Amino acid sequence: MNHLALRRSNLRGFNIGPLPLVWPYLRQLKIAEFVDAHCPSDAQAEFSHGEIVQAMVACRLYNPVALYRVDAWARQDGAEQFLGIAAEKLNDDRLGRTLDAIFPHRYSILGSIACAAAAEFHIPLEKLHYDPTHFLFYGEYENQRDAPDLLKVTWGRHHRPGQSIKEAQVGVNVASDGLGSIPLFFITGCGKENHRALAARNLELLQKHVRPQKLLLIEDRGSFSHAHGFTLRDQGFQFISSLPWSEDLQAVLKTIPQNEFETSRFLSIAETKKRQASKPASTWEYYRVAERPHLWKAPDKKGGRDMEVRLLFVHSTADEKAARKARQKYTQKIRQGLWALQASVAKGCRHTDPASVANRVAKVMGHKSAARYFDWAMTPLSDPERNQLPPPGRGRRRPTHRLVFRYHEAQAQADAQWDGYYALATNVPRSEKKADDIFCAFKGQSHLDVAHHQMKAPLRIHPVFLHRQERIEALVLVLFLALMVFYLLQREYRRRGPAGDRTTAETLMRAFSTLGLLLDRERLLTCALSTQQSAIMTRLRLPDVADQIAQNRARLNRSP
């Protein structure tokens, strides 16, 4: 009995969670090897910078809301069995030194891993989607250095009065080939940096560290400009981008008869389900596409060549309905606000002097697009008009002005004719892609919204990582590598499954939220996988859990 009790006391249990699912991809991407190639460690160091980065990426994947007390995580959840690193070696000081080491080489490391991932998993680099996003920070972040290639946490467009919210930008490049989207490269920028300037720097870094021989870059109107398009053309690259809506585009659109618009084959997931479920055709939504050739004048007047582009005009029935609904909603909201304010002025209530009313009207209008359909004025009352007013109530005063406003119905109707329309520009020849092919390629931008959401999940970080801009930048690299592995897992699972499989990496990770491991001094015992977990591991052709652990445990046992 005493012997049995002793044996039981030697047993330790852990929940290793999704580590068996993601660890093979960390190894297959050779993250540790590429980091070490760019950042050689001291010969006397027990563990290399690459191994530490690999551990941090594993931590982020294991728990997407924390990169905090990594040593405690490795000890309590058995991660050290996978990492081959004793938990006490993953202290904040050691992680901080690694972040400092990888910072100068962050883009070189990422470029090497991106190229290796493309070759290993057959991901084409000829087509990339680019779009910037932002990270929010709370605090002062004083004494930051100004450098063109250094992230700076500062006030940005998401700042609100009374809030100490600052931000930094991250531009993300995603490859997509129909099998799944994979984030491959990023660039960081100041929180208030112009998106077009960030896009220009992104192209420079792509050429330097990824070196694509052929490239179709797909962007949104916020980061694209005519000058950027000419730069891409001059480098031998192609582009597709949406354009800011303008009167010039309206003039071109007026020349296109409605019978030239052709229904696109692109369908959202929701619309595909409608058709598969035989929903009434009256509930279906469509995209229609037409195009016109156009000549862009070169921005450089000293010998620059003009460029022939194709303007694609897209009409979305769903967007048309949404735009009209929004116009009606906000028009009515402004009306009600002005009516209430008009009554307040007529009663002589507080804050109804002209200056106060101007502030209150501005608040009613806000940033609503429907505000341009209204104009208003504070009209002074004549003495006879004031004398005819009833005596003011308690706490009020006799009004001196009348608030009048007008709604311009004709202007609203004129704008309504453009509801649901937007424009794209491309230099891809018609001989390579038809108009609908261009539009379908552009709709892949939606993958970036999902990637941004996953990358910006709430994150708990030890403050030591955020004292310096260099460490923040290096930490973004860690987060991005975790995002890359996350999407590789999803892509490989879908690729090896039946056509149309939409299983997400989030679903796969959730299936491994509980996976027990038993350990004693002599041998390693793993709990049996559930049926679902076993099926996932089999489809992905991943090594057995015990085999994965055995590769690193020998080194762990040798650690002092």
C-alpha positions in Angstrom: 0.0 0.0 0.0 2.8 2.4 0.9 4.6 1.5 -2.4 1.3 2.3 -4.3 0.9 5.6 -2.6 4.5 6.5 -3.4 4.0 5.6 -7.0 0.9 7.7 -7.2 2.7 10.7 -5.6 5.2 10.6 -8.5 2.5 11.1 -11.1 1.9 14.6 -12.5 -0.9 15.5 -14.7 -1.1 18.3 -17.3 -3.5 19.6 -19.9 -1.3 20.0 -23.0 -4.3 21.3 -25.0 -3.6 22.0 -28.7 0.2 21.7 -28.6 0.2 18.3 -30.4 -1.8 20.1 -33.2 0.5 23.1 -33.7 3.9 21.9 -32.7 4.6 19.9 -35.9 3.9 23.1 -37.9 6.3 25.1 -35.8 8.9 22.5 -36.6 8.0 22.2 -40.3 8.3 26.0 -40.7 11.8 25.8 -39.1 11.1 28.9 -37.1 13.9 28.2 -34.7 16.4 27.5 -37.4 15.6 30.7 -39.4 15.8 32.8 -36.3 19.1 31.3 -35.3 20.5 31.8 -38.8 19.8 35.6 -38.5 20.5 35.9 -34.8 23.2 33.6 -33.6 23.2 33.1 -29.9 26.2 33.2 -27.5 28.1 29.9 -27.6 27.6 29.5 -23.9 23.8 30.1 -24.1 21.9 27.0 -23.0 19.0 27.7 -25.4 19.1 29.7 -28.7 17.0 32.7 -29.6 15.2 30.5 -32.1 14.1 28.1 -29.5 12.8 30.9 -27.3 10.9 32.5 -30.1 9.4 29.1 -30.9 8.3 28.7 -27.3 6.6 32.2 -27.4 4.7 31.3 -30.6 3.6 28.1 -29.0 2.4 30.0 -25.9 0.4 32.4 -28.1 -1.3 29.5 -30.0 -2.0 27.6 -26.8 -3.8 30.5 -25.2 -4.7 33.2 -27.7 -5.4 35.8 -24.9 -2.1 35.6 -23.0 1.6 36.0 -23.5 2.1 36.5 -19.8 4.2 34.5 -17.3 5.3 32.0 -20.0 7.4 30.1 -17.5 4.4 29.4 -15.3 2.4 28.3 -18.4 5.2 25.9 -19.5 5.4 24.4 -16.0 1.7 24.1 -15.2 0.5 22.8 -18.6 3.3 20.5 -19.5 4.5 22.7 -22.4 8.2 22.1 -21.4 7.7 18.5 -22.6 7.2 19.8 -26.1 9.6 22.7 -26.0 12.5 20.8 -24.5 13.2 23.8 -22.3 12.8 23.8 -18.6 10.1 26.2 -17.5 12.4 28.3 -15.3 14.5 29.1 -18.4 11.5 31.0 -19.9 11.6 33.9 -17.5 10.7 37.4 -18.5 14.4 38.5 -18.6 15.3 35.7 -21.0 12.3 36.4 -23.3 13.1 40.2 -23.3 16.7 39.5 -24.4 15.5 37.4 -27.3 13.0 40.1 -28.4 15.9 42.6 -28.3 18.0 40.3 -30.4 15.5 39.6 -33.2 14.3 43.2 -33.6 17.0 44.3 -36.1 16.4 41.2 -38.2 12.6 40.9 -37.9 11.8 41.5 -41.6 14.7 39.2 -42.8 13.5 36.5 -40.4 9.9 36.9 -41.6 10.9 36.9 -45.3 12.9 33.7 -44.9 10.0 31.9 -43.1 7.5 33.2 -45.6 9.5 31.9 -48.6 10.0 28.6 -46.8 6.3 28.3 -46.0 5.4 29.0 -49.6 7.7 26.3 -50.9 6.8 23.7 -48.2 3.1 24.1 -48.5 2.8 25.1 -52.2 1.5 28.6 -51.5 1.8 30.9 -54.5 3.4 34.2 -53.9 2.2 35.7 -57.2 -1.0 37.1 -55.7 -1.1 39.0 -52.4 -3.8 40.9 -50.6 -2.7 43.9 -48.6 -4.5 45.9 -46.0 -3.5 47.8 -42.9 -4.9 47.3 -39.4 -4.1 48.7 -36.0 -3.3 47.7 -32.4 -4.6 49.8 -29.5 -2.4 50.7 -26.5 -3.2 52.3 -23.2 -0.7 54.4 -21.3 1.7 57.3 -21.9 4.5 55.6 -24.0 6.8 58.6 -23.6 10.3 59.1 -24.9 9.8 57.2 -28.1 12.3 57.6 -30.9 11.4 58.9 -34.3 12.7 56.6 -37.1 11.3 55.8 -40.5 11.4 52.1 -40.0 10.4 52.0 -36.3 6.9 51.5 -34.9 5.7 54.4 -32.8 2.7 54.3 -30.4 0.9 57.6 -30.8 -2.5 59.2 -31.2 -4.2 57.9 -34.3 -7.6 58.1 -36.0 -9.2 56.0 -33.3 -8.4 58.5 -30.5 -11.4 59.9 -28.7 -11.4 62.9 -26.3 -11.0 61.9 -22.7 -9.5 58.5 -23.6 -5.8 57.6 -23.3 -5.9 55.3 -26.3 -2.9 55.3 -28.6 -2.2 53.0 -31.5 0.3 51.6 -33.9 -0.3 50.3 -37.4 0.4 46.9 -39.0 0.0 46.2 -42.7 -0.7 42.6 -43.4 0.0 40.7 -46.7 -2.1 37.5 -47.2 -1.7 34.9 -50.0 -4.8 33.2 -51.2 -5.2 30.5 -53.8 -8.7 29.0 -53.2 -7.4 26.4 -50.8 -7.1 28.9 -48.0 -5.5 32.3 -47.0 -2.1 32.5 -45.3 -0.7 35.7 -43.8 2.9 35.8 -45.0 4.4 39.3 -44.4 3.7 42.4 -42.4 5.0 45.9 -41.9 4.6 48.1 -38.9 4.0 51.9 -38.8 3.3 54.9 -36.7 -0.2 55.2 -35.3 -0.9 58.3 -37.4 1.1 57.3 -40.5 -0.7 57.8 -43.8 -2.0 54.4 -45.1 -0.6 55.2 -48.6 2.8 55.9 -47.2 2.7 52.6 -45.3 1.7 50.7 -48.5 4.6 52.2 -50.3 7.1 51.0 -47.6 5.4 47.6 -47.6 6.2 47.2 -51.3 9.8 48.1 -50.7 10.1 45.5 -48.0 8.4 42.8 -50.0 10.9 43.3 -52.8 13.8 43.3 -50.4 12.9 40.3 -48.3 10.4 38.1 -50.3 11.7 39.1 -53.8 8.7 38.1 -55.9 9.4 37.7 -59.6 5.8 38.2 -60.5 3.2 39.9 -58.3 -0.5 40.9 -58.4 -1.1 43.1 -55.4 -4.7 43.6 -54.3 -5.5 46.6 -52.1 -8.3 48.8 -50.8 -8.8 52.5 -51.7 -7.5 53.6 -48.3 -3.9 52.4 -49.1 -3.9 52.8 -52.9 -3.0 55.9 -54.9 -2.3 56.7 -58.5 1.4 57.1 -57.7 1.5 53.7 -56.0 -0.1 52.2 -59.1 2.5 53.7 -61.4 5.3 52.3 -59.0 3.8 48.8 -59.3 3.6 49.1 -63.1 7.2 50.4 -63.3 8.4 47.4 -61.2 6.7 45.0 -63.7 3.9 44.2 -61.2 0.1 44.2 -61.5 -2.5 45.6 -59.2 -6.2 45.6 -58.4 -7.7 48.2 -56.1 -11.0 49.9 -55.2 -11.1 53.6 -55.8 -12.6 56.5 -53.8 -16.0 57.3 -55.3 -15.9 60.6 -57.2 -17.7 62.7 -59.7 -15.3 61.6 -62.4 -16.3 58.0 -61.8 -19.9 59.0 -61.8 -19.4 60.6 -65.2 -17.8 57.4 -66.6 -20.6 55.2 -65.1 -23.2 57.3 -66.8 -21.8 56.3 -70.2 -22.4 52.5 -69.5 -25.8 51.2 -70.4 -27.4 48.9 -67.9 -27.5 46.0 -70.4 -23.6 45.9 -70.4 -23.6 44.9 -66.7 -23.2 41.1 -66.4 -24.0 39.1 -63.3 -20.9 37.9 -61.5 -20.4 34.3 -60.5 -19.1 35.4 -57.1 -21.4 34.5 -54.2 -20.9 35.1 -50.6 -21.2 32.1 -48.2 -24.7 33.3 -47.2 -25.9 33.7 -50.8 -24.5 30.2 -51.6 -26.5 28.7 -48.8 -29.7 30.5 -50.0 -29.4 28.9 -53.4 -28.5 25.4 -52.0 -31.5 25.6 -49.7 -33.8 26.6 -52.6 -34.8 29.9 -51.1 -37.1 32.1 -53.2 -35.2 33.9 -56.0 -36.7 37.1 -54.7 -34.4 36.9 -51.7 -31.2 36.4 -53.7 -28.6 39.1 -53.9 -26.3 39.7 -56.9 -23.2 41.5 -58.0 -23.1 42.9 -61.6 -20.0 44.0 -63.3 -19.1 46.2 -66.3 -15.9 47.9 -67.4 -14.4 50.8 -69.4 -10.9 51.5 -70.5 -9.3 54.6 -69.0 -6.0 56.5 -69.3 -4.2 57.6 -66.2 -1.8 60.5 -66.6 1.6 59.9 -65.2 2.3 61.8 -61.9 5.8 62.5 -63.0 5.8 65.2 -65.7 9.5 64.6 -66.5 9.1 61.8 -69.0 6.8 59.5 -67.0 4.7 57.2 -69.2 0.9 57.3 -69.0 -0.9 54.1 -68.1 -3.9 52.4 -69.6 -6.1 50.9 -66.9 -9.4 49.1 -66.8 -12.1 50.7 -64.7 -14.5 48.1 -63.3 -17.9 49.2 -62.0 -19.6 46.9 -59.6 -23.2 47.0 -58.5 -24.3 45.1 -55.5 -28.1 44.7 -54.8 -27.3 44.0 -51.2 -25.2 47.1 -50.8 -27.9 49.2 -52.6 -30.5 48.1 -50.1 -28.1 48.7 -47.2 -27.2 52.2 -48.4 -30.9 53.2 -48.8 -31.8 51.8 -45.4 -28.9 53.6 -43.7 -29.9 56.9 -45.5 -33.4 56.6 -44.3 -32.4 55.7 -40.8 -29.9 58.5 -40.3 -32.1 61.1 -42.1 -34.9 60.3 -39.7 -32.5 60.4 -36.7 -31.2 63.8 -37.7 -34.7 65.1 -38.2 -35.8 64.0 -34.8 -32.7 65.5 -33.2 -33.3 68.9 -34.9 -37.0 68.8 -34.0 -36.2 68.3 -30.4 -33.6 71.0 -30.5 -36.0 73.3 -32.3 -38.6 72.8 -29.5 -35.9 73.4 -26.8 -35.0 76.8 -28.5 -38.6 77.8 -28.7 -39.2 77.1 -25.0 -36.1 79.2 -24.0 -34.5 76.2 -22.3 -30.8 76.2 -21.2 -28.0 76.1 -23.7 -30.1 77.5 -26.5 -28.0 80.6 -27.3 -26.5 80.5 -30.9 -23.1 79.2 -29.8 -24.6 76.4 -27.7 -27.0 75.5 -30.4 -24.2 75.2 -33.0 -22.5 72.7 -30.7 -25.7 70.7 -30.2 -26.4 70.7 -33.9 -22.9 69.4 -34.6 -23.5 66.6 -32.1 -26.8 65.7 -33.8 -25.2 65.6 -37.3 -22.1 63.7 -36.1 -20.3 62.1 -39.0 -23.4 60.8 -40.6 -23.4 61.0 -44.4 -27.0 62.2 -44.4 -25.9 65.4 -42.7 -25.1 67.0 -46.0 -28.8 66.9 -46.9 -29.6 69.4 -44.1 -28.9 73.1 -43.6 -29.9 75.1 -40.6 -29.8 78.6 -39.1 -30.6 80.6 -36.0 -32.9 83.4 -37.0 -33.2 86.4 -34.7 -36.7 87.2 -33.5 -38.0 90.7 -33.9 -39.3 92.6 -31.0 -43.0 92.2 -32.0 -42.4 88.4 -32.3 -40.8 88.2 -28.9 -43.6 90.2 -27.3 -46.2 87.8 -28.6 -44.5 84.8 -26.9 -46.0 83.5 -23.7 -44.1 84.2 -20.5 -41.2 81.8 -20.1 -41.6 79.0 -17.6 -39.6 78.5 -14.5 -35.8 78.2 -15.1 -36.3 79.4 -18.7 -35.9 82.7 -20.5 -37.7 84.4 -23.4 -36.2 83.2 -26.7 -34.2 85.5 -28.8 -33.8 83.3 -31.9 -35.7 80.6 -33.8 -34.0 77.5 -35.1 -35.0 76.7 -38.7 -33.7 73.8 -40.8 -34.4 72.4 -44.3 -34.0 69.0 -45.8 -32.8 68.8 -49.5 -34.8 65.9 -50.9 -33.5 66.4 -54.4 -29.9 66.0 -53.3 -30.7 62.8 -51.4 -32.5 61.4 -54.5 -29.5 62.4 -56.7 -27.2 60.4 -54.4 -29.6 57.5 -54.3 -28.9 56.7 -58.0 -25.3 55.6 -57.1 -26.4 53.3 -54.2 -24.7 49.9 -54.4 -22.0 51.0 -56.9 -18.3 51.1 -56.4 -15.3 51.1 -58.8 -12.1 49.1 -59.2 -9.0 49.8 -61.2 -6.5 47.3 -62.6 -3.6 47.1 -65.1 -4.2 43.4 -65.6 -4.8 42.9 -69.4 -8.1 41.6 -70.6 -6.2 38.8 -72.3 -5.2 37.5 -68.8 -8.3 38.1 -66.8 -11.9 39.0 -67.7 -13.8 41.6 -65.7 -15.5 39.0 -63.5 -12.2 37.3 -62.8 -10.8 40.7 -61.6 -13.8 41.2 -59.3 -13.6 37.7 -57.9 -9.9 38.2 -57.1 -10.7 41.5 -55.4 -13.3 39.9 -53.2 -10.6 37.8 -51.6 -9.9 41.0 -49.5 -12.4 39.7 -47.0 -9.8 37.1 -45.9 -7.9 40.1 -44.4 -10.7 41.1 -42.1 -10.7 37.6 -40.5 -6.9 37.6 -40.2 -7.0 41.1 -38.5 -9.6 39.8 -36.1 -7.5 36.7 -35.2 -4.3 38.7 -34.9 -5.9 41.4 -32.7 -7.6 39.1 -30.2 -7.4 40.5 -26.6 -3.8 40.0 -25.5 -2.4 40.0 -21.9 1.3 40.9 -22.0 3.8 41.4 -19.2 4.7 45.1 -19.1 8.4 44.3 -19.4 7.8 43.6 -23.1 6.3 47.0 -23.8 8.9 49.3 -22.3 10.7 49.8 -25.6 9.5 50.2 -29.2 12.0 47.6 -30.3 10.4 45.0 -28.1 6.9 45.9 -29.3 8.0 45.4 -32.9 9.6 42.1 -32.1 6.5 41.0 -30.3 4.4 41.7 -33.4 6.7 39.3 -35.2 5.9 36.6 -32.6 2.1 37.3 -32.9 2.4 37.2 -36.7 4.2 33.8 -36.8 1.4 32.4 -34.5 -1.1 33.7 -37.0 0.7 32.1 -39.9 0.7 28.7 -38.1 -3.0 29.2 -37.2 -3.9 29.6 -40.8 -1.6 26.9 -42.1 -3.4 24.5 -39.8 -6.7 25.5 -41.2 -5.6 25.4 -44.8 -4.1 21.9 -44.5 -7.1 20.5 -42.8 -9.4 21.8 -45.5 -7.1 20.7 -48.3 -7.0 17.1 -47.0 -10.8 17.0 -46.5 -13.8 16.9 -48.8 -14.5 19.8 -51.2 -16.3 22.7 -49.6 -15.1 21.9 -46.1 -15.2 25.2 -44.1 -13.8 24.0 -40.8 -11.9 26.8 -39.1 -8.6 26.6 -37.1 -10.6 27.9 -34.2 -12.8 24.9 -34.3 -9.8 22.6 -34.5 -8.1 24.3 -31.5 -11.3 24.1 -29.5 -11.4 20.3 -30.1 -8.1 20.1 -28.3 -8.9 22.4 -25.5 -8.6 19.4 -23.2 -5.9 16.8 -23.7 -4.5 15.2 -20.6 -0.9 14.0 -20.1 0.4 11.9 -17.2 4.1 12.0 -16.4 6.2 10.0 -13.9 9.9 9.8 -13.2 10.4 6.7 -15.4 8.1 7.1 -18.4 5.6 9.3 -20.1 1.9 8.3 -20.2 -0.5 10.2 -22.4 -4.3 9.9 -22.1 -6.0 8.5 -25.1 -7.2 10.9 -27.7 -10.9 11.4 -28.1 -12.5 10.1 -31.3 -12.7 13.7 -32.7 -9.1 14.4 -31.8 -7.8 11.2 -33.3 -9.7 11.9 -36.6 -8.2 15.4 -36.8 -4.6 14.1 -36.2 -5.2 11.4 -38.8 -6.4 13.7 -41.5 -3.5 16.1 -40.9 -1.1 13.1 -40.8 0.5 14.4 -37.6 3.0 12.4 -35.6 1.7 10.6 -32.5 1.7 12.7 -29.3 4.2 10.5 -27.5 6.5 10.6 -30.5 6.4 14.4 -30.6 7.2 14.6 -26.9 10.0 12.0 -27.1 11.9 14.2 -29.5 12.4 16.9 -27.0 12.1 15.2 -23.6 15.6 13.8 -23.7 17.1 17.3 -23.9 14.8 18.5 -21.1 16.0 15.7 -18.8 19.6 16.9 -19.5 18.8 20.5 -18.6 20.4 21.5 -15.2 
